[in-house]
């Protein structure tokens, strides 16, 4: 998706410099900062401090974190150590544990000499797979949006979101927002009511931010307002 007109993913491997980069989401919406992950410690910190957030993105970060740990020490002992540290960074994150286990399964029979580059390849595949899934959610979801417009004989649809399940929570497209983006790209007029989502305000600081960058009309509302809007048929 886009920020200032340029396409980004939330995490990516820079081929020319062999660097893993993320968007530091603790700085949004006031600053757009791209940050480099240099090692395992940076990856763990990014997850713990919510520089990266959202289950799919945390999983992608963990996959690359394994690779960064193995860059200078590809031993089995270090693989085990890195896996433990990453899982402990957010024990309740299912995608994180899945990604770590997936990387372990892929790497266990690979020679130590080849582990880093092979791991980078597999981390990319994990991220690409998430983009594929999110794109499919959007393709199927936009059909539902079109059906709602047709059923209600309206030219514009109002959708309410809570928290952030947008592209900044995944690798690209998002889950809940993917149908919105796909429908908007098809020319459907959309307005989004964005719950601010206390206490961390992911809605007001992140969901609204990414919708604005895509040019989608949205209004930030207090969390309790959502019920009233639904009662009045405004969603």
C-alpha positions in Angstrom: 0.0 0.0 0.0 1.0 3.6 -0.2 2.6 6.3 2.0 3.2 9.7 0.4 2.4 8.1 -3.0 5.1 5.4 -2.7 4.3 1.7 -2.3 5.6 0.0 0.8 5.3 -3.2 2.8 5.5 -3.2 6.5 8.7 -5.3 6.5 11.1 -6.1 3.7 14.5 -7.3 2.8 16.6 -4.7 0.9 18.4 -6.8 -1.7 21.1 -4.2 -2.5 22.2 -3.7 1.0 21.1 -7.1 2.5 19.2 -5.2 5.2 15.9 -6.0 6.9 13.7 -2.8 7.2 10.5 -2.0 9.0 8.2 1.0 9.4 8.5 2.2 13.0 4.8 2.3 13.9 5.4 4.0 17.3 6.1 7.2 15.4 2.9 7.2 13.4 0.9 9.2 12.5 3.2 12.2 13.2 6.4 10.9 11.6 7.1 8.2 9.0 10.3 6.5 10.0 11.9 3.5 8.3 14.1 1.5 10.7 16.8 -1.1 10.0 16.8 -4.3 12.0 20.5 -5.3 12.5 20.3 -8.4 14.7 18.1 -10.6 16.9 18.0 -8.0 19.7 16.5 -5.4 17.3 13.9 -7.8 16.2 12.9 -8.7 19.8 12.8 -5.0 20.7 10.6 -4.2 17.7 8.0 -6.7 18.7 8.1 -5.9 22.5 7.9 -2.1 22.0 5.2 -2.4 19.2 7.4 -0.8 16.5 5.8 -3.7 14.6 2.3 -4.8 15.6 -0.4 -7.0 14.3 -0.2 -10.8 14.3 0.8 -11.3 10.7 3.5 -8.6 10.8 4.9 -10.0 14.1 5.2 -13.4 12.5 7.1 -11.9 9.5 9.4 -10.0 11.9 10.1 -13.2 13.8 11.0 -15.0 10.6 13.5 -12.4 9.7 14.7 -12.2 13.3 15.7 -15.9 13.1 17.7 -15.1 10.0 19.5 -12.1 11.6 20.4 -14.3 14.5 21.9 -16.9 12.2 23.9 -14.4 10.1 27.0 -14.6 12.3 26.3 -17.7 14.3 24.3 -20.3 12.3 24.7 -23.1 14.9 21.8 -25.2 16.2 22.4 -23.8 19.7 21.9 -20.3 18.4 18.9 -21.2 16.4 17.3 -22.6 19.6 18.3 -19.5 21.6 16.9 -17.1 19.0 13.7 -19.1 18.8 13.2 -18.9 22.6 13.9 -15.2 22.7 11.5 -14.4 19.9 8.7 -16.4 21.3 9.2 -14.8 24.8 8.9 -11.3 23.2 5.1 -11.8 22.8 4.0 -15.2 24.2 0.4 -14.7 23.3 1.0 -14.0 19.6 0.0 -17.2 17.7 1.6 -16.0 14.4 4.9 -15.4 16.1 5.2 -18.9 17.4 3.9 -20.4 14.1 6.6 -18.4 12.1 9.4 -19.4 14.5 8.3 -23.1 14.3 8.0 -22.9 10.6 11.5 -21.4 10.3 12.9 -24.1 12.6 11.3 -26.9 10.5 12.7 -25.4 7.3 16.2 -24.8 8.6 16.9 -27.9 10.8 18.2 -30.0 7.9 20.1 -27.2 6.1 23.9 -26.9 6.5 25.1 -24.1 8.8 26.9 -22.5 5.9 23.7 -22.1 3.9 21.3 -21.3 6.7 21.3 -17.5 6.6 20.5 -17.1 2.9 18.1 -20.1 2.9 16.4 -18.5 5.9 16.0 -15.2 4.1 14.4 -17.0 1.2 11.9 -18.7 3.6 11.2 -15.5 5.5 10.3 -13.8 2.2 8.0 -16.7 1.4 6.2 -16.3 4.7 5.6 -12.6 4.0 4.6 -13.2 0.4 2.1 -15.8 1.5 0.5 -13.4 3.9 0.2 -10.8 1.2 -1.5 -13.4 -1.0 -4.0 -14.3 1.7 -4.8 -10.7 2.5 -5.3 -9.9 -1.2 -7.7 -12.8 -1.5 -9.6 -11.5 1.6 -10.0 -8.2 -0.3 -11.1 -9.8 -3.6 -13.8 -11.8 -1.8 -14.8 -9.1 0.6 -15.3 -6.4 -2.1 -18.1 -8.7 -3.5 -19.9 -8.4 -0.2 -19.5 -4.6 -0.3 -20.9 -4.5 -3.8 -23.8 -6.8 -2.7 -24.6 -4.5 0.2 -24.7 -1.4 -2.1 -27.0 -3.2 -4.5 -29.3 -4.6 -1.8 -29.7 -1.2 -0.1 -29.8 0.7 -3.4 -27.2 3.2 -2.3 -24.2 4.9 -4.0 -22.0 5.0 -1.0 -21.3 2.6 1.8 -20.4 3.4 5.4 -18.1 0.9 7.2 -17.1 0.9 10.8 -13.6 -0.3 11.9 -12.2 -1.1 15.4 -8.5 -1.1 16.3 -6.2 -1.7 13.3 -6.5 -4.7 11.1 -5.2 -2.8 8.1 -2.1 -3.2 6.0 0.1 -1.9 8.8 -0.9 -4.9 10.9 0.0 -7.3 8.2 2.6 -7.3 5.4 0.3 -5.6 2.9 -3.4 -5.0 2.2 -4.6 -5.9 5.7 -7.4 -8.2 6.7 -10.5 -6.1 7.7 -9.3 -3.2 5.4 -8.5 -5.3 2.4 -12.1 -5.4 1.1 -12.2 -1.6 1.6 -9.1 -1.0 -0.4 -10.1 -3.4 -3.2 -13.6 -1.9 -3.4 -12.2 1.6 -3.5 -9.9 0.8 -6.3 -12.9 -0.5 -8.2 -14.5 2.9 -7.9 -16.9 2.3 -5.1 -17.6 5.3 -2.9 -16.7 4.5 0.7 -16.7 6.3 4.0 -15.2 4.7 7.1 -16.1 5.4 10.7 -12.8 4.7 12.6 -13.1 3.8 16.3 -10.2 5.6 18.1 -9.7 2.3 20.0 -8.4 3.1 23.4 -6.1 2.8 25.3 -3.5 2.7 22.6 -5.5 4.5 19.9 -4.6 2.2 17.1 -7.7 3.3 15.2 -7.1 7.1 15.3 -3.3 6.9 15.0 -2.9 4.0 12.5 -6.2 3.0 10.7 -7.1 6.6 9.9 -3.5 7.3 8.8 -3.4 4.5 6.3 -6.9 5.3 5.0 -5.8 8.9 4.5 -2.8 7.8 2.5 -5.0 5.9 0.2 -7.4 8.8 -0.2 -10.4 7.1 1.5 -12.8 9.3 3.3 -12.9 8.5 7.1 -14.0 10.0 10.4 -12.4 9.2 13.7 -15.0 8.6 16.4 -15.0 7.9 20.2 -15.4 4.1 20.8 -18.8 4.4 22.4 -20.1 6.3 19.3 -20.1 3.2 17.2 -23.2 1.8 18.9 -25.2 5.0 18.3 -24.2 5.1 14.6 -25.3 1.5 14.1 -28.6 2.2 16.0 -29.3 5.1 13.6 -28.5 3.0 10.5 -25.4 5.0 9.7 -23.2 1.9 9.3 
